């Protein structure tokens, strides 16, 4: 399973082109990285990937790479491949 849909959704929520969301991009640099965006992203992950991320985890993530790593780890635990 590819992570591109997550990047596309995140880009839409942050109002940037998904191609700009490299692993090193800091999430807190976006004005839109707020609780509503995080809840929306959690819902997207559950609907699209059929795994749940811990809401508190999103508060600890610092960059796009850590978000991708967290999703990959959840997919691995669920027996899915990213």
BELWO-V188726 format. One record per helix or strand. SS is the DSSP state (h for helix, s for strand). FROM is the first residue (numbers start at 1). LEN is the number of residues. Records with the same first field share a line. If there is no record, write none. Layout:
SS: FROM-LEN + FROM-LEN
This chain:
h: 4-11 + 18-3 + 27-3 + 35-15 + 55-6 + 64-14
s: 26-1 + 63-1
